[in-house]
């Protein structure tokens, strides 16, 4: 009988430990609250509209100093849900993490994304890294039925649209 009670006691303790572990799982919630009415959000119909919106989020004092990467997220009606300042780098580059970009797209339940970054050099020509990153994000977004509408490169005075140039 001693072994039977020892085995029973062990099973009871193991069961308590397992149930305690299940109680330690955090609950996750998905919440989106906008302070802006849908009708009041900027409407994007072309690259000039994109540039107008983006210019408000790039600091004119640092656009010629540091590369920055931002993403506009749009709803199904092409209204801007928000902008995510992904990263700020140095004079010649920055590292934009596609996982963070996609996490924000999913959090906002966006249907469309517009990628953007600035070139402090003033040169609008996209680098191979710019093109590869765009394709990587476009491919990841397509898995969630999110479309990358454009990738805009800004300088202090001009912009280049991947879509307008046939690069997307």
C-alpha positions as CSV (number, residue, x, y, z in Angstrom):
1,X,0.0,0.0,0.0
2,X,2.9,2.3,0.7
3,X,3.9,2.4,-3.0
4,X,0.2,2.9,-4.1
5,X,-0.1,6.1,-1.8
6,X,3.3,7.3,-2.9
7,X,2.3,7.0,-6.6
8,X,-1.1,8.6,-5.9
9,X,0.5,11.5,-4.0
10,X,2.9,12.0,-6.9
11,X,0.1,12.2,-9.5
12,X,-1.9,14.7,-7.4
13,X,1.2,16.9,-7.0
14,X,2.0,16.7,-10.7
15,X,-1.7,17.6,-11.5
16,X,-1.5,20.7,-9.2
17,X,1.7,21.8,-10.8
18,X,0.2,21.5,-14.3
19,X,-2.9,23.4,-13.4
20,X,-0.8,26.2,-11.8
21,X,1.2,26.5,-15.0
22,X,-2.0,27.0,-17.0
23,X,-3.0,29.8,-14.7
24,X,0.2,31.6,-15.5
25,X,-0.7,32.3,-19.2
26,X,-1.3,35.9,-20.1
27,X,-4.5,36.9,-21.8
28,X,-4.0,38.8,-25.0
29,X,-6.5,41.4,-26.4
30,X,-6.6,43.1,-29.8
31,X,-7.9,46.6,-29.5
32,X,-8.0,49.5,-32.0
33,X,-9.2,52.9,-30.9
34,X,-9.0,55.8,-33.3
35,X,-9.5,59.4,-32.2
36,X,-10.1,60.4,-35.9
37,X,-13.4,59.8,-37.7
38,X,-13.0,57.7,-40.9
39,X,-14.3,60.6,-43.0
40,X,-11.7,63.0,-41.5
41,X,-8.7,60.8,-42.3
42,X,-6.5,61.7,-45.3
43,X,-7.6,60.0,-48.5
44,X,-4.8,58.5,-50.8
45,X,-5.4,58.4,-54.5
46,X,-2.0,59.1,-55.9
47,X,1.7,59.5,-55.0
48,X,1.3,63.3,-54.6
49,X,-1.3,62.6,-51.8
50,X,1.2,60.2,-50.2
51,X,4.0,62.9,-50.3
52,X,1.7,65.5,-48.7
53,X,0.9,63.2,-45.8
54,X,4.5,62.0,-45.4
55,X,6.0,65.5,-45.3
56,X,4.2,66.2,-42.0
57,X,6.1,63.2,-40.4
58,X,9.6,63.7,-41.7
59,X,11.5,66.4,-39.7
60,X,12.8,69.0,-42.2
61,X,15.8,69.6,-39.8
62,X,17.0,66.0,-40.1
63,X,15.8,64.8,-43.5
64,X,19.2,65.6,-44.9
65,X,21.1,64.1,-41.9
66,X,19.6,60.7,-41.1
67,X,17.7,58.0,-43.0
68,X,14.3,57.3,-41.5
69,X,11.8,54.6,-42.4
70,X,8.1,55.1,-42.0
71,X,5.0,53.2,-43.0
72,X,1.5,54.5,-43.8
73,X,-1.3,52.1,-43.1
74,X,-4.6,52.4,-44.9
75,X,-8.1,51.0,-44.6
76,X,-10.1,49.5,-47.4
77,X,-11.3,52.9,-48.5
78,X,-7.7,54.2,-48.9
79,X,-8.0,56.4,-45.8
80,X,-4.9,56.6,-43.6
81,X,-5.3,54.7,-40.4
82,X,-1.9,55.8,-39.0
83,X,1.8,56.1,-39.6
84,X,4.4,54.0,-37.9
85,X,7.9,55.4,-37.5
86,X,9.8,52.2,-37.9
87,X,13.4,53.3,-37.4
88,X,16.0,56.1,-37.7
89,X,19.5,55.3,-38.9
90,X,22.5,57.1,-40.0
91,X,23.7,59.1,-43.0
92,X,23.7,56.1,-45.4
93,X,21.2,53.6,-44.1
94,X,18.8,52.3,-41.6
95,X,17.4,48.8,-40.7
96,X,13.7,48.3,-41.1
97,X,12.5,45.1,-39.5
98,X,9.7,43.5,-41.7
99,X,8.3,41.7,-38.6
100,X,7.6,45.0,-36.8
101,X,6.1,46.5,-40.0
102,X,3.8,43.5,-40.4
103,X,2.9,43.4,-36.6
104,X,1.6,46.9,-36.9
105,X,-0.3,46.2,-40.1
106,X,-2.1,43.3,-38.4
107,X,-2.7,45.3,-35.2
108,X,-4.4,48.1,-37.3
109,X,-6.2,45.6,-39.5
110,X,-5.0,47.6,-42.4
111,X,-5.7,46.5,-46.0
112,X,-2.9,48.6,-47.6
113,X,0.5,49.8,-46.7
114,X,2.7,52.5,-48.2
115,X,6.4,52.2,-47.3
116,X,8.6,55.3,-47.2
117,X,12.1,56.4,-46.3
118,X,14.3,59.4,-46.9
119,X,17.6,59.7,-48.6
120,X,19.7,62.3,-46.9
121,X,22.1,62.4,-49.9
122,X,19.3,63.9,-52.0
123,X,19.7,61.1,-54.5
124,X,16.3,59.6,-55.4
125,X,17.7,56.4,-57.0
126,X,16.6,53.3,-55.0
127,X,19.4,51.1,-53.8
128,X,19.3,47.3,-54.4
129,X,18.7,47.0,-50.6
130,X,15.6,49.3,-51.0
131,X,14.2,47.2,-53.8
132,X,14.9,43.9,-52.0
133,X,13.3,45.1,-48.7
134,X,10.3,46.3,-50.7
135,X,9.9,42.9,-52.3
136,X,10.3,41.1,-48.9
137,X,7.7,43.2,-47.2
138,X,5.4,42.9,-50.2
139,X,5.7,39.1,-50.1
140,X,5.1,39.0,-46.4
141,X,2.0,41.3,-46.6
142,X,0.5,39.2,-49.4
143,X,0.3,36.2,-47.0
144,X,-2.3,38.3,-45.0
145,X,-4.1,39.8,-48.0
146,X,-2.5,43.2,-47.4
147,X,-1.3,45.1,-50.4
148,X,1.8,47.3,-50.6
149,X,0.6,50.2,-52.7
150,X,3.9,52.1,-53.0
151,X,7.3,52.8,-51.6
152,X,8.2,56.5,-51.6
153,X,11.7,57.8,-51.2
154,X,11.8,61.4,-50.0
155,X,14.5,64.0,-50.1
156,X,14.2,67.6,-48.7
157,X,12.7,68.8,-52.0
158,X,11.6,65.8,-54.1
159,X,10.2,62.3,-54.0
160,X,10.2,59.1,-56.0
161,X,7.3,56.7,-56.1
162,X,8.1,53.0,-56.8
163,X,4.6,52.6,-58.3
164,X,5.0,55.7,-60.6
165,X,8.4,54.4,-61.8
166,X,7.1,50.8,-62.4
167,X,9.3,49.3,-59.7
168,X,6.5,47.8,-57.6
